[in-house]
Every structure is written in C-alpha cells, then in structure tokens.
Amino acid sequence: MQDSKSAFNKQKTIQTVGFFTLLAVILAVLNLVFDPLRRDMLEYVSERDNYYLSLLQEPEDTVDILAMGDSLSYGMIDTIDFWEQEGYTSHIVGQAGQVVPETYYELKKLMKTQSPKLVIIETHIMIYEPITELYETEKQFLYSTIPVTKYHELWKVMLGKKDSVMRPHFKGFEMRGKVYPYSGEEYMQDTGETRRIGGLSRFYMKKLKKLCDENGAELLLVSLPSPSNYSYATHKGFAELAEELQVSYIDMNLMIGELDIDWNKDMQDGPDHLNYDGTKKVSTYLRAYIKEHYDIESRTDDERVRDWNEQAEKYKKCAGIP
C-alpha cells in the first residue's frame, strides 16, 4: 500500500513538473512570436509604447540623455535641436499615464542596451492615485515576466486585420502644433500646504535613483508648465523629495516669465500639455542647463549615430525650416 501511494505521488510530481515545463516552453515561444521588434512590427504598436520600443532599436550605448514620464514628457525636449546645437543624443521614452513603477522597470530594461549619462524625469508620474500606482506595479511585473501579455494583439497584424498606427516622431519627439489657450488664474500661490509624494512612488523613486547610480547616470527632476497638474503644494513636495534623493529639481511653473511662456500660444489643450512652440522654449532652457551642469560630450563625430543627420533633415522638412 505504501509503495502504491509513493508511486502515485511520484507520478503526480512528474505530471506537475511536466505541465509547468510545457507551459514555460509555450510562453517562451509566444514571447518570441509576439515580440514587435523581432517581428518588425513597431509601426503597429500603440503610441504609448512606440517611443520606448524605438529606443531599443538604437545602437548600443549611443543615447546619452533620456527623457521619461507621462504624456507631459512628450513636450520636455526637442531631440533634434539638442543634436544640431550641441551634438547631444537624446530620446523621449515617455508614455501616457506612466507611473513611477513603470518608469523604473522600463529604465531597468533600457539600461541593458544604453548607458545614459542623464535621465530626466517629468515629475507628474509621482502624483497619481495610490490604486493606480498599485495596479501599474502589478501590471508591469506581469509584462516584464511574460511580454506576450502586453503585445498579444499583434495577432491581428499577422492576419492582416490591423493597420499601422505609427505617427512620425524624431527620437520620441513629435511636433504637436495644435493651439488651445489657457485662460485660468495664477496657480502657483503658496497656501502653506505641501503635497508629499506617496509611499509607493517614493519607494520606486529611490530604486530608480539607485539604478541610475549603479549605471553611472545622473538624475534630474523637472516639472513642466502645466496649470491643471501643478501647484505650489506639489512644488514643495517635489523639492522635498529631490533633497532626500540629493538630485536637482527644476520647477518651470515658477519660471513662466523667464521662459516667456505665452498661455495663448504655447499650450495644445488649455491647462495641460505644451504644444510645439511651448516645447521649444522649455527645451532651449534645458539644453543650456544641461550644458552648464552636466558633462555630456558631442557625438557628431560618432559614426554609429549618423542617422541623426538624416532625422534632422526630415525634421526640417516637417517644421518648414529651410
């Protein structure tokens, strides 16, 4: 009887191990089948993931500046202007609705192929609701472990049932020319309140800072002009965190006059996102700030990044620059 029970347990163990081994093999195959880079399907991936995946196509260790964050980060730097003026290789890898855990996991993956000298974080990723942060943390763990769960809809491409959704961009920078003025009141008044960064965001920002330190990258926090997202209370919260992390923090909401932001011309959707004209202003400031405070060399003599000149020519045609 004992021998029969032992044999039964052994058989169940073999079946269980066999099942999970087969499952692992199937998932590994599916991860390869639905890999948008391996299958050359980048143009069918949503805008939200496109900038990030585009960077994974760049030659290794050729991008020195990364701009990360949610949709506000789309208007942080003009990558082609950075190249033409200083020879800086930069890339925007922001995503709409991105939260800190997502930023951390993506940066961790990007660090496997790139060695950026500067990582710029648009701070709005730190003030989403805790339930959103928790959900994204769990989702990103799943995506990083089983990538097919993120790109499974590519089966539609394989069957010819999905059209390209790619919009032209220049190393993650899009020319967003729409104009919708902001006509609200002054929003950066000190009310005595401080909006402190939540525990999960603070935890992952510390991990992100450690990741940068371990890979030789400096970290810069930036709050772009955005009346609907920022206040003096958020300024104090970010300044407090920046001091804790021992990194620099630039709050452009306190620099509207210095940057010459025109609320009637420089916003694309009222109080939220900068348009092309607004981005040019904040990008020009950041380029000068980076040149003064960080040791980033020009790559104009690096043969591996010659396509930047081609991108610059395409950019000029789009912008109508002679």
Secondary structure, 3 states (H helix, E strand, C coil): CHHHHHHHHHHHHHHHHHHHHHHHHHHHHHHHHCCCCCCCCHHHCCHHHHHHHHHHCCCCCCCCEEEECCHHHHHCCCHHHHHHHHCCCEEECCCCCCCHHHHHHHHHHHCCCCCCCEEEEEHHHHCCCHHHHHHHHHHHHHHHHCCHHHHHHHHHHHCCCCCCCCCCCECCECCCCCCCCCCCCCCCCCCCCCCCCCHHHHHHHHHHHHHHHHCCCEEEEEECCCCCCCCHHHHHHHHHHHHHHCCEEEEHHHCHHHHCCCCCCCECCCCCCECHHHHHHHHHHHHHHHHHHCCCCCCCCCHHHCHHHHHHHHHHHHHCCC
